């Protein structure tokens, strides 16, 4: 019985398996090369900063120049305040803009709005800081927490808007048709049915935007400026972890360098927590679907 010419020979099969294994190895090596920087960053932050984390770091203010000790309590609270202000300012505009794109706008207008949002997503953060500096800092003759919150909030708007639009589009059209057939007003249908169905996806977009702005330093240098004390008035400069890390990293004092590593570790932990939250929300949404 002769061998069929269409069946691969043993040598050809071995060569094909060898090529497949080689390509798989190259892909695995590329994947490891992509994630290696993340593990290196985490490793160095843990090595340099974990030993500096103590109760004083989270509860005390920075010591005067040259003195050893102190902490970044004001910077941690300041970051929370700025992120909260950015959320209050940026999220409503982003969500309403996404609703308009998904439910109301014409194709021509929507294309221009999407293009503008995509361009704004790529604008360097320092440009946002300069714009808000001209709009709020110069006219009111002073740096403030308000200016910092507005700068970070403006950075959130395009990302939240595009995410909200994409999530709303995924809501089945039959939901809208059923509500309208029952006589539900269009605005009520959007708020009660469409937005509520896509709520987890919208929340995911908001958290992604927060993770993006949490480590921004450049816009805060032009707006919030920084402060080594507690900020009791939002019309005055306020501290934040990125600003404190930046100032300590440029200083000539070893103890401040040590605290800068600790602050970077806390900031990295915050970003990781936000990203893990996004993964959990996304997983739950996919299971529900």
N, C-alpha and C positions, 0 to 999 in steps of 0.2 A: 504493500500500500504506500503510495507516494505522499509526501507532505504537501499540504495545500500551500500555494504561493501567497495566499492572503493571510496566513497565520504568521506572527512574528517568530523569528528564530530565537533560540535561547540567548545568543550573544546580543541581539538587538534588545531583548527584554531587559537584560542586565544593564545595558547602556542607557536605556530609558529610565530605569530605576536610579541609576547613578546620577543622571542629570536632574531628576526630580529631587533627590536628596541634596544635591549641591544647591539648587535654587532655594529649597526650603531652608538650608543652613544660612544662605545669604540673607533671606528675609528675616530669619530669627536674629541674625547679627544686626541688621538694620533696626529692628524693633528694640533691641537692647541698647543700641546707640542712642535711640530717641529718648528712652526713659532713664538712661544712665545719669544725665545731668540733674534730674529731679532727685535721685537718690544721693548724688554727691552733695547737692545743696542741703538736703535734710541731714546728711551725715556731718557736714561741717558745722551746721547750726547747732546740732545736738552736742558736738564735741566742744565748740567754743562757748555756747550760750547756756546749756542746761545747768552747768555748775553755778551759774550766776543767778539762777532763779531761786528766790527765797521770798519769805513773807514781806520783807522790806521793799522788795522790787515792786510788789503790787500795791503797797499801802503808803509808801513815803514819796515825798516830792524830791526832785533833784537837789543835790547838795550844791553849795556855792562852788564857783570855779576853783579847782585844785583840791577840794576836799574829797576824801574817799567815802563811799557809801551812797545812801539815798536810793531812790527808785524812779519809776515812771508811772506812778499812779495817775497823775494829771494827764499824761499822754494817752493812757489807756481809756480814761473817761472821755477825753477830748475826741478820740477816734470814734467812740460810740456815739457821741453827740453829733459829730459831723456826718456819720453814716445815717443817723436817724433824720437829720435835716435834709440830706440828699434824697432820702427815700420819700419824705413828705413832699419835696419839691419836684422831683423827677418822675416818680412812679405814676401819679395821676396823668401827667401830660403824655407819658409813654403809653399807658393803657388806653386812654381816650384816642390817641393817634392811631393805635393799632385797631381799635374798633372802627374808626372811620375808614381805614384802608380796607378792612375785611367786609364791612357791611354797607357803606354808603358811597364812597368816592367813585368817580368815573375812572375808566381804564387809563385815559391819558393823564389825568391829574395824579392818579395813584403811581404811575410810572415815574413821574417827576419827583413825587414825595419819597418813594423808595430810593431813587437815585440819590437824593439829598441826604437821606438817613444813612445810606451806605457810605457816602463821602464823610459825613460827620463821625461815623464810627472809626474812620481812619485818621481823623485829625489828631495830631500829637497833643498830649495832655497839657503841655506847657502853653500851647496856643489858647486852650480854654482858660488857663489861669490868667494870661495876658488880657483876654477879652473881658473877663469878669473884673480884673483890676481896673480897666478903663471904665466899666459900667458902674461899679459899686465902690471900689476903694478910693479912686480919685475924686468922684463927686462928693462922697461923704467924708473925705479927708481922714481915712483911718482903716487899718486892717480889722477884720472882724470874723467871728464864727459864721455869721450870715453869708458873707462873701465866699468863705470856704465851702459851706453847704451848697450854695447855688452853683459853684464851679463843678463840684462833684455831681450834683443833680443833673446839670446839663449834659455831662458825660453819660449819664444813665439813660436819658430820654431816647436816643435813636436805637440803642440795643433793646430796651424794653418794648419799644414800639414795634420793631421788626419781629421780635419773638412773639408778642401778643397777636400780631397779624397772622403769623404762620400757625399758631395754635388754634385760633378761631376758625381759620379756613378748614382745619381738620375736623371740625364739628360737622356731623352728617347734615346735609341739606334737608333731609326728611324731618329733622327736628324743627327747623324753621317753618317748613310748609305745614306741618301738623298744628303748630301754634297759631299761625296765621289763619288756617282753616277754621279754628275754633273761635276766631274773633279777637284774639289777643293783640293788643297794640304792638306795633313794631318795636318801639323802644323797650317795652316791657318784655317782649320776647327775647331781645338781645341781652337785657340785664339778667332776667330770671333764668333763662334756658341756656342761651349760647355761652355767655360769660361764666355762668355757674358750672356748666359742663367742662369748660376749659380752664377752670380755676387753678388746678394743680400745675398745668403747663404755664400759666401766667406767673404763678409763684416761682416756678423754676427759672423763668427768664429774669425775674426781679433779683433772685439770689445770685444768678450768674453776673448780673450787672454790679451787685454789691461786691462780689469777689473781685471784679475787675478794678473797681475804684478804691478798694480798701488799702492798697499799697501805694497809691499815687502820692508823690511828693511835690513834683513841679508845680501843679496848680495851687497847692497850699502855700508854697513859698510866696506867691503873688497875692494871696487872698487872706489866709488865716495867720500867716507869718510865724506863729509859734509863741510859747509862753512857758516860763519855768515855774509858774505858780498856778493855783486853782483859778479857773475862769468863772466868775460869778455873773458876768454880763456878756450876752451873745453879741453885743456891739463892740466888743474888745477882742484883741488877738487871743487865739486859743491854741493849745498844744495838740499834737497828734503823734501817734507812734512813728509814722514815716518821717515827720519833721524832726523828732527827737533822735531817731536813729541817724539821720543825715547830719545833725549837728554834732552828735557824739562821735560819729565816724571820722569827722574832719578835725577833731580836737587832738591835742598832743598828749592827752592823759590816758594812761593804760587802764585805769578804772572805768573811764567813760567808754573806752573801746570794749571792755568786758560787758558793760551794760548795753552797748549797741548790739552786740551779738545776742544777748538775751532778749532785747526788744524785737530783733529780727526773727528770733525763734517764735515768740508769741504771735507776731504778725503772720508768720507762715502757718502756724497752727490754726489761726482764725480762718485763713483762706482755705486750708484743707478741710476744716469743718464745714464751711459753706459749700465746697464742691461735693463733699460726701452727702450733704443734705440734698443737693441737686440730684445726685445719683439715686438716692432713696425715693424722692418724689417721682422721678422719671420711671423707676422700676415699678412703683405702685400704679402709676398711670397706665403703663403698658399691660400690666396684669388685668386691670379693670377693663381695658379695651378688648 
